[in-house]
Amino acid sequence: MKVQVENIDSVKKKVEVVLPEEKINSIRESIYSELQKQAKIKGFRPGKVPRPMIMSYYKDYIDDELKKRMVQETMYEALDEAKVNPVVQPVVDFINEADRQGYVLECEVIPDIELPAYKGIEVEPIEVSDEEVAKRLDGLQHMHAEIVAIEGGRGAQNGDLVIIKYQGYEDGKPVKGIETEAYPVELGSSTLMPEFENALIGMKESEEKEIPISFPDDYPDKDIAKKTLQFKVTMKDIKEKRLPEVNDEFAKDLNFDNIEAMHKGLRDEIAKEKENVRSKEVAQKVMDALIGAVDIPVPKILLEKRIEMMMEEAKSRFKADRLTEEEARAIEERFRKDFEKSAETRIKSEILIAKISEKEGISADENDVQERIKKIAEDAKRPLNDVRNFYEQYNLLNNLRSSIIEERTISFLRDNALIKERS
């Protein structure tokens, strides 16, 4: 087998594979042997059809099968010899000349790029403001508040918990479904329309009131959108939230030694939450910085396949049968533009990750893959063998290995990012 490689451009290589005559004959003989056992031609017993008749009668099938098996039996060996690793299935063109036979593979590959500096990329430090700590503390106070009856018969005010009864009317007639005997509201929480909630302020227990409410055009309930309803409201109950005092005793109730330890603990807690959220943000900022620092050509066939996959997934999310042909085409065009950009960015990230993992020796072995399958099975509460068989049956083990390598490479980049000094 003779293998020659030609670089077409930065993301495309042409691999020419010329097979020796004995290999071609061997494949042709195996096809003939199979046909001889199976061929059914009138006037001949199975297995007794003369070779010339088989070769003539099944000529087109033999030619097609020969081409298919030439590729099947030699392509991976040829690519290995050529040191070419296609990112998508190669496009095959066959050589059929008098003195040579074989095929040409047009392969899209990961481009050979010069990596930018990927260590020490600056990211913002995590900061927790006094306002954030105060907000968290206020939330804890409300969680531990005591709910008590109001004193002195005062009217409802912001922060109170009230129970109201109401009925909505349109043109003096009650509207079905717009009524309740006991609806709880925390005044100031913005759970009701502002006009409604504001009208409840100052109402006393057992007091009745009529409140006109105009609903906007985009109100979710289309039956009352654009309408003005008159609500008859009765204040049934008012209770106030009595917040605990922020002192050492309150801190101890929250399992802190004292108020100072509580403030520090809350600050650390918020910082940890931010760190968990920021982990992905830092990785994304690092990748954005790297993508912006180097020109990365994207293989066109790979890009198109990614876009098509994203399009199919998007189509499955909406009911295509409810759209006109024009609407479906417009949505598809809009999706394609959005997906092309995100697919291109994703492929560039994958190229960078592949190059960095190779340079840094970041890998995943069989044990890593099996441990990941075990974790997937545990998280999904599925039998381990079922999950393992699924990944093997659908040839997903290499995808899983690539995913592990990607995660480790991103973690490496994140760990090597440079946290800016606080100003």
C-alpha positions as CSV (number, residue, x, y, z in Angstrom):
1,M,0.0,0.0,0.0
2,K,1.4,3.4,-1.0
3,V,0.2,6.4,1.0
4,Q,0.9,10.0,0.1
5,V,-0.2,13.1,1.9
6,E,-0.8,16.6,0.4
7,N,-1.6,19.7,2.5
8,I,-4.5,21.5,0.8
9,D,-4.8,24.3,3.5
10,S,-4.5,24.7,7.3
11,V,-7.6,22.5,8.0
12,K,-7.6,20.1,5.0
13,K,-5.3,17.3,3.9
14,K,-5.5,15.0,0.9
15,V,-4.4,11.4,1.5
16,E,-3.9,9.3,-1.6
17,V,-4.0,5.5,-1.1
18,V,-2.8,3.2,-3.9
19,L,-3.4,-0.5,-3.2
20,P,-1.2,-3.3,-4.6
21,E,-2.7,-5.5,-7.2
22,E,-2.6,-8.5,-4.9
23,K,-4.7,-6.7,-2.3
24,I,-7.3,-5.7,-5.0
25,N,-7.4,-9.3,-6.2
26,S,-7.7,-10.6,-2.7
27,I,-10.8,-8.4,-2.0
28,R,-12.3,-9.3,-5.4
29,E,-11.8,-13.0,-4.7
30,S,-13.5,-12.8,-1.3
31,I,-16.5,-11.1,-3.0
32,Y,-16.6,-13.7,-5.7
33,S,-16.4,-16.5,-3.1
34,E,-19.4,-15.1,-1.3
35,L,-21.4,-14.7,-4.5
36,Q,-20.6,-18.2,-5.7
37,K,-22.2,-19.6,-2.6
38,Q,-25.2,-17.4,-2.7
39,A,-25.8,-16.7,-6.4
40,K,-29.1,-18.0,-7.9
41,I,-29.2,-18.1,-11.6
42,K,-31.7,-20.1,-13.6
43,G,-30.4,-23.4,-14.9
44,F,-27.6,-23.7,-12.3
45,R,-27.5,-25.3,-8.9
46,P,-26.4,-23.1,-6.0
47,G,-22.6,-23.1,-5.8
48,K,-22.2,-24.3,-9.4
49,V,-22.6,-21.1,-11.4
50,P,-19.6,-20.6,-13.6
51,R,-17.2,-17.8,-12.6
52,P,-17.5,-15.8,-15.9
53,M,-21.3,-15.7,-15.5
54,I,-21.1,-14.5,-11.9
55,M,-18.5,-11.8,-12.8
56,S,-20.7,-10.7,-15.7
57,Y,-24.1,-11.0,-14.0
58,Y,-23.0,-9.2,-10.8
59,K,-20.5,-6.8,-12.3
60,D,-22.0,-3.6,-10.9
61,Y,-22.4,-5.1,-7.5
62,I,-18.8,-6.4,-7.5
63,D,-17.4,-3.0,-8.5
64,D,-19.4,-1.2,-5.8
65,E,-18.5,-3.8,-3.2
66,L,-14.9,-3.7,-4.1
67,K,-14.7,0.1,-3.6
68,K,-16.5,-0.2,-0.3
69,R,-14.2,-2.9,1.0
70,M,-11.1,-1.2,-0.2
71,V,-11.9,1.7,2.1
72,Q,-13.2,-0.4,5.0
73,E,-10.2,-2.7,5.1
74,T,-7.4,-0.2,4.6
75,M,-8.5,3.4,5.5
76,Y,-7.6,3.4,9.2
77,E,-4.2,1.8,8.5
78,A,-3.6,4.4,5.8
79,L,-4.6,7.3,8.0
80,D,-2.4,5.9,10.8
81,E,0.6,5.7,8.4
82,A,-0.1,9.2,7.1
83,K,-0.4,10.5,10.7
84,V,-3.7,12.2,9.8
85,N,-6.5,12.3,12.3
86,P,-9.8,13.5,10.6
87,V,-12.3,15.4,12.7
88,V,-15.2,14.2,10.5
89,Q,-15.6,11.3,8.2
90,P,-13.3,11.8,5.2
91,V,-14.8,12.4,1.7
92,V,-13.7,9.5,-0.6
93,D,-12.9,9.7,-4.3
94,F,-11.8,6.5,-6.1
95,I,-8.8,6.0,-8.4
96,N,-9.6,3.7,-11.3
97,E,-6.7,3.8,-13.7
98,A,-5.2,1.1,-15.8
99,D,-2.0,0.9,-13.8
100,R,-3.2,1.7,-10.3
101,Q,-6.3,1.4,-8.1
102,G,-7.1,3.0,-4.8
103,Y,-8.8,6.1,-3.4
104,V,-8.2,9.6,-2.2
105,L,-9.4,10.8,1.2
106,E,-10.2,14.5,1.7
107,C,-9.7,15.0,5.4
108,E,-10.6,17.9,7.6
109,V,-8.1,18.1,10.5
110,I,-7.4,20.2,13.6
111,P,-5.3,23.1,12.3
112,D,-1.7,23.4,13.5
113,I,-1.8,26.7,15.4
114,E,0.7,28.5,17.5
115,L,-0.7,28.5,21.0
116,P,-1.0,31.9,22.7
117,A,0.1,32.3,26.3
118,Y,-2.5,30.3,28.3
119,K,-1.1,30.6,31.8
120,G,-1.5,33.7,33.9
121,I,-4.6,35.1,32.2
122,E,-5.9,37.7,34.5
123,V,-9.3,37.3,36.1
124,E,-11.1,39.5,38.6
125,P,-10.9,38.6,42.3
126,I,-13.9,37.6,44.3
127,E,-15.2,40.4,46.5
128,V,-18.0,40.4,49.0
129,S,-19.5,43.8,49.9
130,D,-20.9,44.9,53.2
131,E,-24.2,45.4,51.5
132,E,-24.2,41.7,50.4
133,V,-23.5,40.6,54.0
134,A,-26.3,42.9,55.3
135,K,-28.7,41.5,52.7
136,R,-27.9,37.9,53.7
137,L,-28.3,38.9,57.4
138,D,-31.6,40.5,56.7
139,G,-32.8,37.4,55.0
140,L,-31.8,35.3,58.0
141,Q,-33.7,37.7,60.3
142,H,-36.8,37.3,58.3
143,M,-36.4,33.5,58.2
144,H,-36.3,33.5,62.0
145,A,-38.9,36.2,62.5
146,E,-41.8,35.6,65.0
147,I,-45.2,36.0,63.5
148,V,-47.5,37.8,66.0
149,A,-50.9,39.5,66.1
150,I,-50.8,43.2,65.6
151,E,-51.5,45.5,68.6
152,G,-53.7,48.5,68.9
153,G,-55.9,47.7,65.9
154,R,-53.6,49.5,63.5
155,G,-53.9,49.3,59.7
156,A,-51.8,47.0,57.5
157,Q,-48.3,48.2,56.6
158,N,-45.3,47.0,54.6
159,G,-43.8,43.9,56.1
160,D,-47.1,42.6,57.5
161,L,-48.6,39.2,56.6
162,V,-52.2,39.7,55.7
163,I,-55.1,37.4,54.7
164,I,-57.6,38.9,52.2
165,K,-60.8,37.8,50.6
166,Y,-61.7,39.2,47.2
167,Q,-64.0,38.9,44.2
168,G,-63.4,40.5,40.8
169,Y,-66.3,42.2,39.0
170,E,-66.8,43.3,35.4
171,D,-69.6,45.7,34.6
172,G,-71.1,44.8,38.0
173,K,-71.1,41.1,37.4
174,P,-68.8,38.7,39.3
175,V,-66.0,37.2,37.1
176,K,-65.7,33.4,37.5
177,G,-62.3,32.3,38.7
178,I,-61.3,35.7,40.0
179,E,-62.2,35.2,43.7
180,T,-60.8,33.6,46.8
181,E,-61.9,33.3,50.5
182,A,-58.4,33.5,51.9
183,Y,-55.4,34.8,50.0
184,P,-52.1,35.3,51.9
185,V,-49.9,38.3,51.1
186,E,-46.7,39.7,52.5
187,L,-47.0,43.4,51.9
188,G,-44.0,44.8,50.2
189,S,-43.0,41.5,48.5
190,S,-44.5,42.6,45.1
191,T,-46.4,39.4,44.7
192,L,-49.5,41.4,43.6
193,M,-49.9,44.2,41.1
194,P,-48.6,47.4,42.7
195,E,-52.0,49.2,42.5
196,F,-53.6,46.3,44.4
197,E,-50.9,46.0,47.0
198,N,-50.7,49.7,47.7
199,A,-54.5,49.8,48.2
200,L,-54.2,47.3,51.0
201,I,-51.9,49.5,53.0
202,G,-53.7,51.1,55.9
203,M,-56.7,48.7,55.8
204,K,-57.8,47.3,59.2
205,E,-59.1,43.9,60.1
206,S,-62.7,43.2,58.8
207,E,-62.5,46.4,56.7
208,E,-64.0,46.2,53.1
209,K,-62.7,48.1,50.1
210,E,-63.3,48.4,46.4
211,I,-60.1,48.5,44.3
212,P,-60.3,49.1,40.5
213,I,-57.4,47.4,38.6
214,S,-56.6,47.9,34.9
215,F,-54.8,44.9,33.4
216,P,-52.1,45.5,30.8
217,D,-52.3,44.2,27.2
218,D,-49.6,41.6,27.9
219,Y,-51.1,40.2,31.1
220,P,-50.6,36.4,31.2
221,D,-54.3,35.7,31.7
222,K,-55.7,36.6,28.3
223,D,-59.3,36.6,29.6
224,I,-58.7,39.7,31.7
225,A,-55.9,41.3,29.7
226,K,-56.8,44.9,28.6
227,K,-59.7,44.9,31.0
228,T,-60.5,47.0,34.1
229,L,-62.0,44.9,36.9
230,Q,-63.5,46.1,40.2
231,F,-62.3,44.1,43.2
232,K,-64.3,43.9,46.4
233,V,-61.7,43.1,49.1
234,T,-62.1,42.2,52.8
235,M,-59.1,42.3,55.2
236,K,-59.6,39.1,57.2
237,D,-56.3,39.0,59.2
238,I,-53.2,41.0,59.9
239,K,-50.0,39.8,61.5
240,E,-46.7,41.3,61.8
241,K,-43.2,39.8,61.6
242,R,-41.2,40.6,64.6
243,L,-37.5,40.3,63.6
244,P,-35.0,39.0,66.1
245,E,-32.3,41.4,67.3
246,V,-28.9,41.0,65.7
247,N,-26.7,40.1,68.7
248,D,-24.6,37.4,70.1
249,E,-27.6,35.3,71.1
250,F,-29.0,35.5,67.5
251,A,-25.5,34.5,66.2
252,K,-25.5,31.4,68.6
253,D,-28.9,30.4,67.3
254,L,-27.2,30.2,63.9
255,N,-24.3,28.1,65.3
256,F,-21.8,31.0,65.5
257,D,-19.8,31.8,68.6
258,N,-20.7,35.5,68.5
259,I,-21.8,38.4,66.2
260,E,-18.3,38.9,64.8
261,A,-17.9,35.2,63.9
262,M,-21.4,35.4,62.3
263,H,-20.4,38.3,60.0
264,K,-17.2,36.5,59.0
265,G,-19.0,33.2,58.4
266,L,-21.6,34.9,56.3
267,R,-19.0,36.7,54.3
268,D,-17.1,33.4,53.7
269,E,-20.3,31.6,52.8
270,I,-21.2,34.2,50.1
271,A,-17.6,34.1,48.8
272,K,-17.8,30.3,48.5
273,E,-21.1,30.6,46.6
274,K,-19.6,33.1,44.3
275,E,-16.6,30.9,43.7
276,N,-18.8,28.0,42.7
277,V,-20.7,30.2,40.2
278,R,-17.5,32.0,39.1
279,S,-15.8,28.7,38.3
280,K,-17.6,28.5,34.9
281,E,-17.3,32.2,34.4
282,V,-13.5,32.1,34.8
283,A,-13.2,29.2,32.4
284,Q,-15.2,31.1,29.9
285,K,-13.2,34.3,30.3
286,V,-10.0,32.3,29.9
287,M,-11.3,30.6,26.7
288,D,-12.6,34.0,25.3
289,A,-9.1,35.5,25.9
290,L,-7.4,32.6,24.2
291,I,-9.8,32.6,21.2
292,G,-9.3,36.4,20.8
293,A,-5.5,36.0,20.9
294,V,-5.0,33.7,18.0
295,D,-6.5,33.1,14.5
296,I,-8.1,29.6,14.5
297,P,-9.3,28.4,11.2
298,V,-12.5,26.2,11.5
299,P,-13.0,23.1,9.3
300,K,-16.1,23.9,7.2
301,I,-17.6,20.4,7.0
302,L,-17.3,20.0,10.8
303,L,-18.9,23.5,11.3
304,E,-21.8,22.6,9.0
305,K,-22.4,19.3,10.8
306,R,-22.5,21.1,14.2
307,I,-24.9,23.7,12.9
308,E,-27.2,20.9,11.5
309,M,-27.1,19.1,14.8
310,M,-28.1,22.3,16.7
311,M,-30.8,23.0,14.1
312,E,-32.4,19.6,14.5
313,E,-32.3,20.0,18.3
314,A,-34.0,23.4,18.0
315,K,-36.6,22.1,15.7
316,S,-37.6,19.4,18.1
317,R,-38.4,22.1,20.7
318,F,-41.2,23.8,18.7
319,K,-44.2,22.5,16.9
320,A,-43.3,22.8,13.3
321,D,-46.7,21.8,12.2
322,R,-48.2,24.9,13.7
323,L,-46.0,27.2,11.6
324,T,-46.5,28.3,8.0
325,E,-43.7,27.4,5.6
326,E,-42.6,31.1,5.6
327,E,-42.5,31.3,9.4
328,A,-40.6,28.0,9.6
329,R,-38.1,29.2,7.1
330,A,-37.6,32.5,8.9
331,I,-37.1,30.8,12.2
332,E,-34.6,28.4,10.6
333,E,-32.6,31.3,9.1
334,R,-32.5,33.1,12.4
335,F,-31.4,29.9,14.2
336,R,-28.7,29.2,11.7
337,K,-27.1,32.6,12.1
338,D,-27.1,32.3,15.9
339,F,-25.9,28.7,15.8
340,E,-23.2,29.3,13.3
341,K,-21.5,31.8,15.6
342,S,-21.9,29.6,18.7
343,A,-20.8,26.5,16.9
344,E,-17.7,28.2,15.5
345,T,-16.8,29.5,19.0
346,R,-17.3,26.0,20.4
347,I,-15.1,24.3,17.7
348,K,-12.3,26.9,18.3
349,S,-12.5,26.1,22.0
350,E,-12.2,22.4,21.3
351,I,-9.2,23.0,19.1
352,L,-7.4,25.1,21.7
353,I,-8.2,22.5,24.4
354,A,-6.9,19.7,22.2
355,K,-3.7,21.5,21.6
356,I,-3.2,22.5,25.2
357,S,-4.0,19.1,26.6
358,E,-1.5,17.6,24.2
359,K,1.2,20.0,25.1
360,E,0.6,19.6,28.9
361,G,0.2,15.9,28.7
362,I,-3.3,15.9,30.1
363,S,-5.0,12.6,29.4
364,A,-7.6,10.1,30.5
365,D,-7.0,6.3,30.7
366,E,-9.4,3.4,30.8
367,N,-9.7,3.6,34.6
368,D,-10.7,7.2,34.3
369,V,-13.4,6.3,31.8
370,Q,-14.7,3.5,33.9
371,E,-14.8,5.7,37.0
372,R,-16.8,8.3,35.1
373,I,-19.3,5.6,34.0
374,K,-19.6,4.5,37.6
375,K,-20.4,8.0,38.7
376,I,-22.9,8.5,35.9
377,A,-24.7,5.3,37.0
378,E,-24.7,6.4,40.6
379,D,-26.1,9.8,39.8
380,A,-28.8,8.4,37.5
381,K,-29.5,5.5,40.0
382,R,-29.1,3.0,37.2
383,P,-27.4,-0.4,37.2
384,L,-23.7,0.0,36.3
385,N,-23.7,-2.7,33.6
386,D,-26.7,-1.0,31.9
387,V,-24.9,2.3,31.7
388,R,-21.6,0.7,30.6
389,N,-23.4,-1.3,27.9
390,F,-25.1,1.8,26.6
391,Y,-21.8,3.7,26.2
392,E,-20.2,0.7,24.5
393,Q,-23.2,-0.1,22.3
394,Y,-23.3,3.4,20.9
395,N,-19.5,3.9,20.6
396,L,-19.6,6.7,23.2
397,L,-16.5,5.8,25.2
398,N,-14.2,8.0,23.1
399,N,-16.6,10.9,23.6
400,L,-16.5,10.3,27.3
401,R,-12.7,10.2,27.3
402,S,-12.6,13.5,25.4
403,S,-15.0,15.0,27.8
404,I,-12.8,14.1,30.8
405,I,-9.7,15.5,29.1
406,E,-11.6,18.7,28.3
407,E,-12.7,19.1,31.9
408,R,-9.2,18.5,33.2
409,T,-7.7,21.0,30.7
410,I,-10.3,23.7,31.6
411,S,-9.5,23.0,35.3
412,F,-5.8,23.4,34.5
413,L,-6.4,26.7,32.8
414,R,-8.5,27.9,35.6
415,D,-5.9,26.9,38.2
416,N,-3.3,28.8,36.3
417,A,-5.3,32.0,35.9
418,L,-3.9,35.1,37.6
419,I,-6.2,36.7,40.2
420,K,-5.9,40.4,40.0
421,E,-4.9,42.3,43.1
422,R,-7.7,44.2,44.8
423,S,-7.3,47.9,44.2
